[in-house]
Amino acid sequence: MASARSLIAARCLRSIAQGILLVDFTLYLRALGWTAVQLGALFTAGIFFQILLILMTGPLVDRLGPRPVLLSIGLLQGVVSLGPWVSHSSSVLWGAALFCGFGIGAGAASGPFSPVELAWLGRLVGPAERGKLYSFSNSAGFAGIGIGAFLGMFPERLAGPVHGPSLYQPMFPVFSAFLFASCILVAISPVPPPLQEEENTVIRRTREEENLLLRKLVLANALNGLGIGLFFPLLAWWFSSRFGRGPQSLGALFAMNYILIAVSSYVIARLSLLLGVVRAVLLTRGAGLVMLLILPFSPSFGVAFFIYVLRSIFNQGSVGSRQSLSLNLVGQKRHGLAGTVHIVSTQLPMAIGPYVTGALFHSGHTTWPFILAASLQGAYLFLYWTFFLRHDPNGRPAH
């Protein structure tokens, strides 16, 4: 369908932009003399500000519709992202980084765009087909991050007469150009279909039942988010400290990683159709949990690279399937709210993890963050199975 293709292509373009600055923004700030403490403060503030934007866009899409919200955010980010191209001012950098999410788009969740896209795509297909469509969308997002990470390596490779911050400044208008191109695709997409009553095969729930399910989702996702935050934000530091690898090796690692996740997202979507979302999530993320426990004991960079990529394929490939289940917990008129709850309940606890991990790493306990993260994600899988198996639109009835 034309609308879905345009939306997914727009997401891919935005993800390419985020992937470029995932590599280059930190290098740009280092070239300006920013310290690690300043970088950490900026990225933490960026996560919280993106959560604030998500909290705003979710309810707005339920009132105004998805198209005006997507276009407004995309155009504003495209303009604001040009600021660091023309100025090194700290206030300009802080404003642009907070609003545009520079350097924190590693999960390909597309920030404030995400609940809007989920609501729009959710109107195009029935509940049982949403997992497949969301997985295609996430595949495009992960592929875009991977392509962007490769593109973000070029300034350092092509460095010649240009040095310092000026080497990275051209990446900001490139970021802006990808955002404006994505807005064109959104603008020409067919009008989203009006809200309709769910199919007769879908269980209609009362508002109280939906709210209870959303509270359960918050609890399960909070454990998952805290587990992610305990190891992922400082993973590059761990690779660099443990194996002495620089930004080019890590950029190549992350780029290849996201390309493979894009492929796995489609495969796991097919698996979800066969087994159901909850069973597929339990199977694939259980395997990823094992990889996470093995990772800190890797004897070499090559082994750690392989284990990390395997873990990412199993874990992040199920994002689309989990999104579909979250939106299917409520009626279509509350899809914006459900998408917001799904994202925020993961990202807010995730912002806490780096502080704990930083303290453990500073004390020399480089293995404990991985063990704690695996324990939390094991608890998440138990709750996910317990809470949602019987609400799985693709699953066999639970007895």
DOLUMNU-750593 format. One line per 4 residues: number of its first residue (from 0); their letters; for each residue x, y, z of C-alpha. Coordinates in Angstrom, 2 decimals. Each point is the difference from the previous one (the first is absolute). Example, Ala and Ser with C-alpha at 12.3 -4.5 7.8 and 13.67 -1.06 7.14 Angstrom:
0> AS> 12.30,-4.50,7.80  1.37,3.44,-0.66
END
This chain:
0> MASA> 0.00,0.00,0.00  1.27,3.44,-1.02  -0.45,1.69,3.38  1.97,-2.65,1.88
4> RSLI> 2.82,0.04,-2.56  0.32,3.79,0.22  0.01,-0.01,3.80  2.59,-2.77,0.22
8> AARC> 2.21,1.72,-2.60  -0.28,3.25,1.99  1.09,-1.83,3.15  2.99,-1.46,-1.84
12> LRSI> 1.13,3.48,-1.06  -0.30,1.36,3.56  1.94,-3.00,1.31  2.81,0.59,-2.49
16> AQGI> 0.27,3.53,1.37  0.11,-1.27,3.60  2.58,-2.64,-0.95  2.34,2.63,-1.44
20> LLVD> 0.00,2.03,3.19  0.14,-3.13,2.15  3.61,-0.19,-1.20  0.88,3.64,-0.63
24> FTLY> -1.69,2.06,2.71  2.18,-1.29,2.82  3.12,0.53,-2.15  -1.16,3.53,-0.78
28> LRAL> -0.45,0.87,3.69  3.36,-1.54,0.88  1.61,2.16,-2.68  -1.60,3.01,1.69
32> GWTA> 1.63,-1.02,3.30  -3.05,-1.40,1.79  0.79,-2.36,2.89  -1.51,-3.43,0.60
36> VQLG> -2.02,1.44,2.89  -1.48,2.66,-2.28  -0.79,-2.62,-2.64  -1.71,-2.23,2.54
40> ALFT> -2.08,2.89,1.34  -1.08,0.97,-3.51  -1.01,-3.53,-1.02  -1.88,-0.61,3.25
44> AGIF> -1.87,3.28,-0.42  -0.63,-0.93,-3.63  -1.67,-3.28,1.00  -2.29,1.75,2.47
48> FQIL> -0.88,2.75,-2.48  -0.87,-2.54,-2.70  -2.25,-1.74,2.54  -1.73,3.34,0.63
52> LILM> -0.59,0.40,-3.75  -1.37,-3.54,-0.20  -2.41,0.74,2.85  -1.26,2.97,-2.02
56> TGPL> -0.28,-1.67,-3.41  -1.86,-3.11,1.15  -3.14,1.85,1.19  0.27,2.52,-2.88
60> VDRL> -0.29,-2.71,-2.64  -3.21,-1.27,1.60  -1.46,3.53,-0.31  1.51,1.52,-3.15
64> GPRP> 0.86,-3.06,-2.07  3.47,-1.29,-0.88  0.90,2.01,-3.10  0.12,3.56,1.47
68> VLLS> 1.91,-1.25,3.03  2.62,-1.83,-2.11  0.46,2.95,-2.34  0.29,2.54,2.83
72> IGLL> 2.67,-1.92,1.87  1.95,-0.88,-3.15  0.07,3.56,-1.32  0.94,1.49,3.37
76> QGVV> 2.82,-2.51,0.51  1.24,0.64,-3.54  0.31,3.72,0.73  1.41,-0.31,3.54
80> SLGP> 2.63,-2.54,-1.11  1.62,2.67,-2.20  1.06,1.97,3.11  3.28,-1.89,0.69
84> WVSH> 0.93,0.45,-3.69  0.36,3.74,0.50  0.85,0.35,3.70  2.17,-1.70,2.65
88> SSSV> -1.96,1.68,2.78  -0.77,-2.29,2.93  -3.58,1.27,0.18  -0.54,-0.77,-3.71
92> LWGA> 1.52,-3.47,0.41  -2.08,-0.76,3.09  -3.22,1.20,-1.63  0.55,-1.92,-3.23
96> ALFC> 1.17,-3.18,1.75  -2.94,-0.04,2.42  -2.67,0.63,-2.63  1.46,-2.20,-2.76
100> GFGI> 1.38,-2.83,2.16  3.53,0.16,-1.40  2.07,-3.05,0.94  -2.74,-1.92,1.85
104> GAGA> -1.86,-1.61,-2.92  1.77,-3.36,0.36  -3.22,-1.95,0.59  -1.54,1.22,-3.26
108> ASGP> -3.15,0.82,1.97  -0.35,3.32,-1.91  -0.63,2.04,3.15  -3.16,2.14,0.01
112> FSPV> -0.90,-1.32,-3.45  -0.48,-3.51,1.33  -3.45,0.12,1.66  -1.31,1.95,-3.01
116> ELAW> 1.28,-2.59,-2.48  -1.32,-2.85,2.11  -3.48,1.56,0.08  -0.03,0.72,-3.75
120> LGRL> 1.26,-3.44,-1.01  -2.38,-1.62,2.48  -2.96,1.42,-1.95  1.10,-1.65,-3.23
124> VGPA> -0.30,-3.66,1.01  -1.84,-2.24,2.44  1.40,-0.96,3.42  1.40,-3.35,-1.15
128> ERGK> 2.01,1.67,-2.80  1.49,2.90,1.96  3.00,-1.95,1.23  1.16,-0.66,-3.57
132> LYSF> -0.52,3.61,-1.06  1.75,1.41,3.07  2.88,-2.40,-0.57  0.40,1.29,-3.57
136> SNSA> 0.06,3.53,1.42  2.62,-0.92,2.58  2.06,-1.78,-2.64  0.08,3.25,-1.96
140> GFAG> 0.99,1.88,3.16  2.83,-2.36,0.89  1.25,-0.10,-3.59  -0.02,3.80,-0.05
144> IGIG> 2.04,0.20,3.21  2.51,-2.44,-1.51  0.28,1.96,-3.26  0.36,3.23,1.94
148> AFLG> 2.72,-1.47,2.23  1.98,-0.94,-3.12  -0.49,3.49,-1.45  1.04,1.54,3.32
152> MFPE> 3.44,-1.57,-0.33  0.86,1.97,-3.15  1.07,3.35,1.52  2.75,-1.67,2.04
156> RLAG> 1.11,-2.12,-2.96  0.05,2.93,-2.43  1.69,2.43,2.38  2.58,2.04,-1.88
160> PVHG> 0.46,3.74,0.23  -3.09,0.29,2.22  0.49,-0.76,3.68  -1.73,0.48,3.32
164> PSLY> -3.72,0.81,0.34  -0.26,1.18,-3.62  0.56,-3.59,-1.11  -3.37,-1.04,1.43
168> QPMF> -2.15,3.09,-0.56  -1.15,-1.02,-3.52  -1.80,-2.96,1.56  -2.64,2.30,1.50
172> PVFS> -1.44,1.27,-3.31  0.12,-3.62,-1.21  -2.05,-0.96,3.07  -2.43,2.81,-0.80
176> AFLF> -0.28,-1.02,-3.67  -1.01,-3.56,0.93  -2.66,1.37,2.37  -1.45,2.32,-2.65
180> ASCI> -0.06,-2.88,-2.50  -1.90,-2.12,2.54  -2.54,2.82,0.41  -0.63,-0.02,-3.74
184> LVAI> -0.85,-3.70,0.17  -2.35,0.58,2.93  -1.68,2.89,-1.82  -0.71,-2.06,-3.13
188> SPVP> -1.18,-3.07,1.90  -3.70,-0.83,-0.46  -2.22,1.39,2.73  -0.11,-2.33,3.03
192> PPLQ> -3.27,-1.95,0.17  -2.51,1.18,2.61  -0.24,-1.79,3.30  -2.25,-3.04,-0.21
196> EEEN> -1.40,-2.47,2.43  2.21,-3.04,0.48  -0.94,-3.20,-1.78  -2.54,-2.28,1.62
200> TVIR> 2.71,-2.55,0.64  1.79,2.40,2.35  -1.02,-0.04,3.66  -1.48,3.38,0.93
204> RTRE> 1.31,1.07,3.40  -1.32,2.58,2.43  2.09,3.09,0.73  0.85,-1.49,3.42
208> EENL> 1.24,-3.25,-1.58  2.13,1.92,-2.48  1.50,2.14,2.77  0.86,-3.12,2.03
212> LLRK> 1.77,-1.52,-3.02  1.92,3.26,-0.57  1.13,0.00,3.65  1.27,-3.56,-0.44
216> LVLA> 1.81,1.12,-3.15  1.68,2.82,1.94  1.25,-2.43,2.66  1.39,-2.51,-2.50
220> NALN> 1.57,2.65,-2.24  1.58,1.77,2.98  2.02,-3.13,0.81  0.99,-0.33,-3.64
224> GLGI> 1.02,3.65,-0.28  2.08,-0.03,3.17  1.76,-3.14,-1.23  0.81,1.66,-3.34
228> GLFF> 1.27,3.14,1.74  2.38,-2.00,2.17  2.17,-1.04,-2.92  -0.85,1.56,-3.36
232> PLLA> 0.82,3.73,0.43  3.51,-0.81,1.28  0.58,-2.98,-2.27  2.33,1.96,-2.30
236> WWFS> 2.05,0.98,3.05  0.19,-3.67,1.05  1.14,-1.14,-3.45  2.60,2.78,-0.12
240> SRFG> 1.27,-0.64,3.54  0.02,-3.80,-0.26  1.44,-0.41,-3.50  1.58,3.39,-0.78
244> RGPQ> -2.15,0.67,-3.09  -0.55,3.47,-1.42  -2.99,1.76,-1.57  0.48,-1.42,-3.51
248> SLGA> -0.09,-3.62,1.21  -3.01,0.73,2.19  -1.75,1.92,-2.78  0.39,-2.97,-2.32
252> LFAM> -1.22,-2.33,2.77  -3.17,1.99,0.63  -0.68,0.52,-3.70  0.20,-3.71,-0.80
256> NYIL> -1.98,-0.77,3.12  -2.96,2.15,-1.05  -0.06,-1.32,-3.55  -0.27,-3.56,1.37
260> IAVS> -2.68,1.06,2.49  -2.02,1.35,-2.92  0.04,-3.46,-1.58  -0.81,-1.77,3.26
264> SYVI> -2.98,2.29,0.62  -1.70,-1.42,-3.09  0.88,-3.59,0.93  -1.32,0.37,3.55
268> ARLS> -3.19,1.58,-1.37  -0.58,-3.18,-1.99  0.73,-2.04,3.11  -2.57,2.05,1.93
272> LLLG> -2.65,-0.94,-2.54  0.77,-3.68,0.55  0.45,-0.09,3.78  -1.69,3.20,1.17
276> VVRA> 1.71,3.17,1.18  0.48,-1.02,3.63  1.47,-3.42,-0.78  2.29,1.45,-2.68
280> VLLT> 1.21,2.73,2.40  0.65,-2.57,2.74  1.98,-2.24,-2.38  2.11,2.68,-1.69
284> RGAG> 0.62,2.21,3.02  0.78,-3.04,2.12  2.81,-0.78,-2.45  1.11,3.65,0.15
288> LVML> 0.09,-0.19,3.80  2.45,-2.91,-0.19  2.20,2.01,-2.39  -0.04,2.93,2.44
292> LILP> 1.27,-2.21,2.82  2.81,-1.35,-2.19  1.09,3.37,-1.45  2.10,1.39,2.94
296> FSPS> 2.11,-3.19,0.05  0.98,0.22,-3.69  3.75,-0.61,-0.45  0.44,2.21,-3.08
300> FGVA> -1.59,2.84,-1.95  -0.98,-2.39,-2.82  -1.84,-2.33,2.38  -1.66,2.91,1.81
304> FFIY> -1.00,1.48,-3.37  -1.65,-3.26,-1.05  -1.82,-0.50,3.32  -1.21,3.61,0.12
308> VLRS> -1.38,-0.17,-3.55  -1.78,-3.28,0.79  -1.46,1.51,3.14  -1.24,3.06,-1.89
312> IFNQ> -1.57,-2.10,-2.75  -1.96,-2.04,2.53  -0.98,2.97,2.19  -0.70,2.94,-2.25
316> GSVG> -1.48,-1.99,-2.86  -3.18,-0.44,2.06  -0.69,3.73,0.47  -2.73,0.15,-2.64
320> SRQS> -1.81,-3.02,1.38  0.03,1.44,3.52  -1.30,3.34,-1.27  -2.92,-1.73,-1.71
324> LSLN> -1.00,-1.79,3.18  0.16,3.24,2.00  -2.36,1.82,-2.36  -2.35,-2.98,-0.17
328> LVGQ> -0.58,0.32,3.75  -2.26,3.01,-0.65  -2.49,1.19,-2.60  1.06,2.04,-3.03
332> KRHG> -1.05,3.29,1.59  2.73,-0.46,2.65  2.82,-1.22,-2.25  1.92,3.26,0.46
336> LAGT> -0.17,-0.43,3.76  1.01,-3.67,-0.15  2.97,0.79,-2.27  1.12,2.73,2.40
340> VHIV> -0.34,-2.30,3.03  1.96,-2.75,-1.77  2.91,2.31,-0.85  0.16,2.15,3.14
344> STQL> -0.31,-2.93,2.42  3.15,-1.44,-1.59  2.05,3.16,-0.52  -0.56,1.69,3.36
348> PMAI> 1.52,-2.85,2.07  2.67,-0.41,-2.69  1.31,3.48,0.85  0.77,-1.18,3.57
352> GPYV> 2.23,-2.92,-0.99  3.10,1.90,-1.20  0.50,1.60,3.42  0.04,-3.41,1.69
356> TGAL> 2.27,-1.51,-2.63  2.37,2.96,0.08  0.45,-0.45,3.75  0.57,-3.76,-0.38
360> FHSG> 2.50,0.48,-2.85  1.82,2.68,2.01  0.30,-2.50,2.89  1.43,-2.66,-2.31
364> HTTW> -3.16,-2.16,-0.11  -0.22,-0.29,-3.78  -1.95,-3.29,0.01  -2.80,0.86,2.42
368> PFIL> -1.93,2.38,-2.32  -0.44,-2.84,-2.50  -1.15,-2.44,2.69  -2.42,2.50,1.51
372> AASL> -1.35,0.88,-3.45  -0.56,-3.68,-0.82  -1.81,-0.53,3.31  -2.34,2.92,-0.64
376> QGAY> -0.72,-1.14,-3.54  -0.70,-3.52,1.26  -2.57,1.47,2.39  -1.43,1.99,-2.92
380> LFLY> -0.50,-3.16,-2.06  -1.77,-1.71,2.90  -2.41,2.93,0.40  -0.51,0.31,-3.75
384> WTFF> -1.02,-3.66,-0.19  -2.22,0.23,3.09  -1.73,3.26,-0.89  -0.52,-0.21,-3.74
388> LRHD> -0.12,-3.57,-1.32  -3.78,-0.13,-0.07  -0.20,3.46,-1.63  2.20,-0.98,-2.97
392> PNGR> -1.98,0.48,-3.24  2.33,-2.41,-1.82  0.33,-2.55,2.79  -1.85,-3.19,0.69
396> PAH> -2.48,0.28,2.84  1.56,-0.61,3.39  -1.56,-2.73,2.11
END
